[in-house]
Amino acid sequence: MSMGMGVDSAALLLRWLLDPRSRDFDLSDLTVLTAMTGDEYTATRMLMEKYLLPVMAQHAVRYVMLARAGQSETAGYEVLSDSHSTSRMIMHGTRWRLSDEQTAAGVVPQQVRHRRFCSYRAKGQVLDWWIADALGGAAYRHVVGFAAEEVRRSSKDTSYTSAARNPWYPLIEWGWDRQSCLAYLQDAFGVTWSRSCCGYCPFQAGPELDLLCQRWRNEPDRAEQALRLEYTAVAINPRSLLFGKKRSARQVAILAGLRDLVEHVDADLAAQPWAIYDVRRAYPARRLDKTKPSGLENRDSYAKGQGARSLEPVCVGTYDSTRATVLAMGGQPEGEHQIVRAWTHRAGPPYPSREAFLVAAPAGVPTKVGPAFPAVWAQAEDTPVAQFRDPWTSHLPLALAA
Ligand code: SF4
């Protein structure tokens, strides 16, 4: 069973423990797995330790906690704990946290082609690796706690089924939705179980915005982490507000009454080394029919296709010196974060088109050029990349005076 530690999987597991008629297997056949992102709220740890772990230990349920062991595609995993009497949660690995990955790339968690890439990297891949090692290809039932209203997610999950994996969604069979799960846990433990997620998860500011504000007030270190991630991500991509197009982590923190924290993060970031980044994106026109060749006649020039990015730090300096340099190159402070950017290209429509700017932002994000970038960029305007690069950045010193 994949145990996300949230309302749904906690209710499912608890019912199995308390009501043997709800299951068709012996608990000795059950292995409960959690892959840690390293950035969950402390409240989740406390709920697990105080309420669920004692019942699991009482029934000698095997509980395995895992974490990704590094950044690479083949990094593998660490086993944080593997026990039939777990009394303590280990909420992060020693070698990798999801926030390390986001910080290094200068991004906030995002969906790539309708897939939560962060979740795949921190959880899905890790669980797959462990299961492959532990079961060696033997057939197994994989229990996932999708609630009754998540039939679409379960259908998508079913499409990942392999010959050995037989997915099972008991909550959907029982007709238990989120409310039923919450009520069941409330009844059993006398507490409101909270959603389990990373403190900066972008999917927590919808109908549960009040709860998010409360959680950030209770655990301001999580809000701080979100503010830091968002700042650099927005500098590199102005569309990267943490909670979608209209709501930033900054706005939510202020709404939560954490204005002092926002100012503290701004001041702290301003005191760190800064860099000027050369950021470029290129967008093809979207393909109309994926089954047909990708020629111009099969493209909608008013719809954006899959973009490609190039990011390069071109010099380092201080907050003041990098911003002054970009301002002197025609830049302006933009948006609520007052990020200083100097634009040379704005993306279409029509497409294909280019987007390019220089921006001052906290240092530390390394050069990264997507594999598709050179071709998509060149296609956008028939201009070789080098012709664009030189006039912009060749005269900048590698380090600016303070
Ligand atoms: S909780 Fe949110 S941010 Fe964390 S892995 Fe899942 S989807 Fe990504």
Boltz pocket constraint, residues with backbone or C-beta under 6 A from the ligand:
constraints:
  - pocket:
      binder: B
      contacts: [[A, 37], [A, 98], [A, 109], [A, 116], [A, 118], [A, 119], [A, 122], [A, 196], [A, 197], [A, 198], [A, 200], [A, 201], [A, 202], [A, 203]]
      max_distance: 6.0
